[in-house]
Amino acid sequence: MDPAFLTIAELGRLYDQRELSPVEVTRSLIDRIAAHDGKLHSFIRVTPEIAVAEAQTAERELMAGRRRGPLHGIPYALKDIVETAGIPTTGHSKLCEDYVPAADAHLVTLLKASGAVLMGKLATWEFALGGPSWDLPWPPARNPWNPDYLPGGSSSGAGAAVAAGFVPGAVGTDTGGSIRGPAAVCGIAGLKPTYGRVSRRGVFPNTFTMDHCGPLTRSAEDIAFFLQVIAGFDAEDPGSEDVPVPDYRAALSGRGRLDGLRLGLVEHWYAHGAHPDLPPAMAAAVEVLRGLGAVVEPVQLSSLRDYTDCKTTISIAELYAIHEKDLKTRPQDFGRILRNRVLPGALIRAEDYVQALRWRAVLAREQAVALKRFDALLTAGALNVADRADPNQPDRLVSSPSITMPLSVGGLPALAVPCGFSGAEGLPLSLQVAAAPMAEPTVLRIAHAYQLATDWHRRHPDLH
Amino acid sequence: MRTDLSYLPPSTPDEIRAMTRRAGLDLPEELMQQFIAAWPAFEAMVRRIPRDLGRAAEPAHSYRPLRIVRG
């Protein structure tokens, strides 16, 4: 049995039934990565020895009837800004090319305790912001649906590796859309949890006040499995929230019905300027959700431009504080795109930053008011399909508004899942579901019900 | 109608150089040229931030001493 596109849920069942073993799956995926990643560049570093050793341990425990949890024996990979003790963590940057952390990030500690199997470290935009870049020590990752296209970013390797069937799950990070964007353009699921739900300790910072760690998988059900392991309070992360972790898998029950749920559709964010195939795909997704019993009504929020201006002003000021020393001493060691995205932070005045922070509270409150009327918000996961792999593309960070940034401003849980394919390019389109802070169960319930009624998430790229 | 700073003229290359120097950055000329090309889009963005929020509008992040102590 080829395990390449089995989900975490399916692998767990097959382990329980002794039809597949963690070592068998791990070796098969290592071979698959060796055969195909040369054209996708999703991994910066594969760790086959560690993977096989962890898989052997998991196999012994599972055979002895000691199942640690939903990720026991499940292969996964980490965006290379997540620190791993004894394994280089580069940020996909020349600045950290030789950096070997002494300790694991908190979420890695949790994954190790869960018995999951680390396959390696994944490509990212430089320090989770500067990309796609062609002037870094490693090439940018490519989209498995068509390697002439990019997998989005900044969790570019995570999106590509999960979509390519190299791993069933990966950890990415999301400040303005860096989990949801790659998930959207690679045709997989990606969750930005509530700010403070998953610890950021031991993860290279991007924007202190908006950084989130979260999973990318091939289904909403698998997101629940993954989140169950990495969610939780961490007293050493100043942004961490001391809120109990619910049983996310329990949220998936209900036989796929959404009766009684009220969903606010933020259609004006994608009604103009999006890929022409996106609005019809979203309309079809809305009809599916209505058919499952949900009430879907339009809701109006501030413009994408407002949210993008607010988020990016805060981001670049915080980013500059992080990178100021290196920009002053070795600016040439940054990739061009990252350097030109961070340097503007030097010219942001204190009053600009504070006004943006005050505006953030206003915009977040607008979302909170909408979420008193609705159980969840719906919009698109990306405005367009994947970008072509063209080193001469203009920098779109500030020239094009982002449909993922509003939910970063609110710090809300937001999940992107596939909802179709474009006709001309044959590339994935995506739906985004968001809810109130800590309402991940609601988001997962809606996305899981949608995936029980559709099969977009069961389509996979052919790498041959 | 909100007030913002978008009515201001874009900074000139010389002004960008001066602001960069005041920030303590001494960029090689090639990198400075790249930054001069990149800054106007960011400047326009920052100038669109509203400046007329109510006096009591707090920033989204407030100091929480208990979290520092607990951490």
Interface residues (C-beta under 8 A of the other chain):
Chain A: T209 A235 E236 D237 P238 R305 D306 T308 D309 C310 T312 T313 I316 L327 K328 P331 Q332 R336 R339 N340 R341 L343 P344 A346 L347 I348 D352 V354 Q355 A356 L357 R358 W359 R360 A361 V362 A364 D395 V398 S399
Chain B: I16 M19 T20 A23 G24 L25 D26 L27 P28 L31 Q34 F35 A37 A38 W39 A41 F42 E43 A44 M45 V46 R48 I49 P50 R51 L53 A57 E58 P59 A60 H61 R67 I68 R70 G71
